Amino acid sequence: VTLVVEENVSLRNRNTLGLDVKALRYCRVRSEIELKDALAYARNHGLDTFILGGGSNIVLARNLDVLVISMEITGCEFSGHQVTAMAGENWHEFVELTIEQGLYGLENLSLIPGLVGAAPIQNIGAYGVELSDRFMQLSAVDKASGESLVLDKTQCQFSYRDSIFKHGLRDQLIITSITLGLDGEFCPVLEYADLQQRFSAQATGQVSAMDVRDAVIAIRLNKLPDPEKIGNVGSFFKNPEISAEQWNDLRARDDTLNSRVMDGGIHKVSAAALIDKAGLKGMTKGAAEVSRQHALVIVNQGTATGQDVILLADKVIEAVKNRFNVTLEVEPIVVS
Ligand SMILES: Cc1cc2nc3c(=O)[nH]c(=O)nc-3n(C[C@H](O)[C@H](O)[C@H](O)COP(=O)(O)OP(=O)(O)OC[C@H]3O[C@@H](n4cnc5c(N)ncnc54)[C@H](O)[C@@H]3O)c2cc1C
């Protein structure tokens, strides 16, 4: 099959914020051979490339004058307790498949939008579990050389919503597959308050993987605005991690705030609570709005531009800094 490259393609339906920008060139790749063809095309035409997964963690604030490569390489391979999933697999469907196969550990990550290949970029996490808890290695292609390579967990430098792919290796590799290590026996992770509440009446041994999966799905559907209905990228800010000293200062400003104490006495604070208590829900810039449903989410009321979204995020950061002396960090990848 020869590679089909389209010109001036609208990405409006390819990013969950629904931002109306264009790709100068756009192609879909379904195999590693097509991927290498796409890289060769870009090289021959002097174009940079941008890898597009589900578009659920990007803020596109300009037209992409590059070759946008839609990652559509699919397939999953199980081997004992290990599974290798190709980058173009839908993340949630992949989680479902692992549970069907009697392999456990990903239930808490149910219903996270996007594709498998993007999962390592920000080390996706939810409800007390992170990708890195199960991660073994990934395969990738180097954009510059076209060579294939393998990175192990240490090399990926995972931390809270972060990895080397947001820093030293930003935009340099194309992830083609990930390999995870799962459990044959289900051991629920229920520390997260919402889950603790739901299962408080049950003995841990009585909670099944399907129970946890169903609970996570129900909580998420109830809490987060649906990008099918109103454009958003989920959490727009990371939960700040601050020192004990800063925590004391924060409590002095507002004694109703809570924190979770982490290793090294670091306090993790809810960014949503800070934004909410600073009175920012419903604040707008153009058609971008701090969601009234969930303070951590910025929504596109329809005609927002990427600039509106970025300027609104800046206003939130400034207001939270003024009120609480805490600097929020943006979670999604901003292309400006
Ligand atoms: C409603 C909603 C809820 C969400 N909840 C969560 C949550 O609970 N936890 C969480 O962690 N995230 C959450 N997110 C964010 C998002 O789902 C994840 O970050 C997801 O991993 C993004 O996947 P994607 O395929 O859509 O990536 P995209 O948005 O397409 O891409 C994100 C970045 O990764 C790069 N990229 C994508 N694929 C590859 C690849 N194969 N190789 C190299 N680079 C690549 C892109 O170039 C871009 O820079 C949520 C988003 C939404 C809309």
The ligand as a MOL file (V3000), in Angstrom:
LIG
                    3D

  0  0  0     0  0            999 V3000
M  V30 BEGIN CTAB
M  V30 COUNTS 53 58 0 0 0
M  V30 BEGIN ATOM
M  V30 1 C -12.1030 13.7810 29.3640 0
M  V30 2 C -10.6260 13.4890 29.5260 0
M  V30 3 C -10.1700 12.8420 30.6540 0
M  V30 4 C -8.8040 12.5470 30.8160 0
M  V30 5 N -8.4080 11.8980 31.9560 0
M  V30 6 C -7.0940 11.5990 32.1170 0
M  V30 7 C -6.6580 10.8950 33.2880 0
M  V30 8 O -7.4460 10.5100 34.1240 0
M  V30 9 N -5.3360 10.6410 33.4330 0
M  V30 10 C -4.4300 11.0270 32.4940 0
M  V30 11 O -3.2470 10.7560 32.6900 0
M  V30 12 N -4.8130 11.6950 31.3750 0
M  V30 13 C -6.1160 11.9870 31.1630 0
M  V30 14 N -6.5060 12.6700 30.0470 0
M  V30 15 C -5.5000 13.0930 29.0770 0
M  V30 16 C -5.3060 12.1130 27.9030 0
M  V30 17 O -6.3710 11.2060 27.8320 0
M  V30 18 C -4.0070 11.3160 28.0220 0
M  V30 19 O -2.9230 12.1930 28.1500 0
M  V30 20 C -3.7760 10.4160 26.8130 0
M  V30 21 O -2.6550 9.5940 27.0510 0
M  V30 22 C -3.5560 11.1920 25.5260 0
M  V30 23 O -3.5780 10.2680 24.4510 0
M  V30 24 P -3.8110 10.7270 22.9660 0
M  V30 25 O -3.6290 9.5300 22.1040 0
M  V30 26 O -5.1040 11.4350 22.8240 0
M  V30 27 O -2.5870 11.7340 22.7540 0
M  V30 28 P -2.5320 13.0470 21.8370 0
M  V30 29 O -3.2930 14.1430 22.4740 0
M  V30 30 O -2.8430 12.7030 20.4420 0
M  V30 31 O -0.9860 13.3800 21.9550 0
M  V30 32 C -0.4230 13.8670 23.1680 0
M  V30 33 C 1.0850 14.0990 22.9600 0
M  V30 34 O 1.7140 12.8430 22.7580 0
M  V30 35 C 2.3750 12.7900 21.5090 0
M  V30 36 N 2.1690 11.4440 20.9730 0
M  V30 37 C 0.9920 10.8070 20.7760 0
M  V30 38 N 1.2000 9.5540 20.3360 0
M  V30 39 C 2.5440 9.3980 20.2390 0
M  V30 40 C 3.3860 8.3300 19.8300 0
M  V30 41 N 2.8880 7.1680 19.4100 0
M  V30 42 N 4.7240 8.5220 19.8620 0
M  V30 43 C 5.2350 9.6950 20.2650 0
M  V30 44 N 4.5000 10.7460 20.6630 0
M  V30 45 C 3.1570 10.6050 20.6520 0
M  V30 46 C 1.7090 13.8650 20.6620 0
M  V30 47 O 2.5810 14.3340 19.6460 0
M  V30 48 C 1.4080 14.9220 21.7110 0
M  V30 49 O 2.5480 15.6800 21.9820 0
M  V30 50 C -7.8770 12.9530 29.8380 0
M  V30 51 C -8.3440 13.6050 28.6830 0
M  V30 52 C -9.7010 13.8690 28.5180 0
M  V30 53 C -10.1850 14.5490 27.2580 0
M  V30 END ATOM
M  V30 BEGIN BOND
M  V30 1 1 1 2
M  V30 2 1 2 3
M  V30 3 2 2 52
M  V30 4 2 3 4
M  V30 5 1 4 5
M  V30 6 1 4 50
M  V30 7 2 5 6
M  V30 8 1 6 7
M  V30 9 1 6 13
M  V30 10 2 7 8
M  V30 11 1 7 9
M  V30 12 1 9 10
M  V30 13 2 10 11
M  V30 14 1 10 12
M  V30 15 2 12 13
M  V30 16 1 13 14
M  V30 17 1 14 15
M  V30 18 1 14 50
M  V30 19 1 15 16
M  V30 20 1 16 17
M  V30 21 1 16 18
M  V30 22 1 18 19
M  V30 23 1 18 20
M  V30 24 1 20 21
M  V30 25 1 20 22
M  V30 26 1 22 23
M  V30 27 1 23 24
M  V30 28 2 24 25
M  V30 29 1 24 26
M  V30 30 1 24 27
M  V30 31 1 27 28
M  V30 32 2 28 29
M  V30 33 1 28 30
M  V30 34 1 28 31
M  V30 35 1 31 32
M  V30 36 1 32 33
M  V30 37 1 33 34
M  V30 38 1 33 48
M  V30 39 1 34 35
M  V30 40 1 35 36
M  V30 41 1 35 46
M  V30 42 1 36 37
M  V30 43 1 36 45
M  V30 44 2 37 38
M  V30 45 1 38 39
M  V30 46 1 39 40
M  V30 47 2 39 45
M  V30 48 1 40 41
M  V30 49 2 40 42
M  V30 50 1 42 43
M  V30 51 2 43 44
M  V30 52 1 44 45
M  V30 53 1 46 47
M  V30 54 1 46 48
M  V30 55 1 48 49
M  V30 56 2 50 51
M  V30 57 1 51 52
M  V30 58 1 52 53
M  V30 END BOND
M  V30 END CTAB
M  END
